[in-house]
Amino acid sequence: MSRAAVDPDDCNAGPAERMHLVHPSAAMLPSFIDALEKGWSPRNVDSERARLATLARIEAGREAFLAEFVDGATDGPPIELPDGRTVPRLPDLVRWMWDGEFCGVINLRWQEGTDALPPHTLGHVGYAVVPWKRGRGYASAALRGILPLARSVGLRRIELTTTADNVASIRTILNAGGRHVRDMTDVVHHAPDEIVGLYEIEL
């Protein structure tokens, strides 16, 4: 989820009352693995490699994998950029969407003491809903649910990006109080022909 573009989601589906955000845990890990094995990926950029890499990390050690989800920790594996460079991991927190089974993930990343992000990070928030749970308003509910956590780590605003043609994602962000800031080229993922919209939510 390098870019915080959200999965297509039907924002008119009504409140996702059954879905809540949970901290990743061993009890829920089998459902997470099942989603990966069905083809879902936690990233919307280079998704297949991310899916296989996640399965490999779990296979290497479930306890070590779950230990990556300590809120605010920066000692996890470095982040690999599309051009092959690695950059230090930002403080982040990850929540799984749960409605009795795993249905998606949302994460928040930030830099201590500032609302700004490094140039290689497009947005504070990224999320991905499993395909068989889309259209239920889960992305919208997850985004609303992450905002109090963003405030709790000292952020006064968050940025999100989504592709300019992703109408459902734009609606999700706007419904959460977002405003369009500008359109820009996605230089982070080396997609000079792809325009992404930058949005901001005041907290």
Secondary structure, 3 states (H helix, E strand, C coil): CCECCCCCCCCCCCCCCCCEEECCCCCCHHHHHHHHHCCCCCCCCCHHHHHHHHHHHHHHCHHHHHHCCCCCCCCCCCEECCCCCEECCCCEEEEEEECCCEEEEEEEECECCECCCCCCCECCEEEEECHHHCCCCHHHHHHHHHHHHHHHCCCCEEEEEEECCCHHHHHHHHHCCCEEEEEEEECCCCEEEEEEEEEEEEC
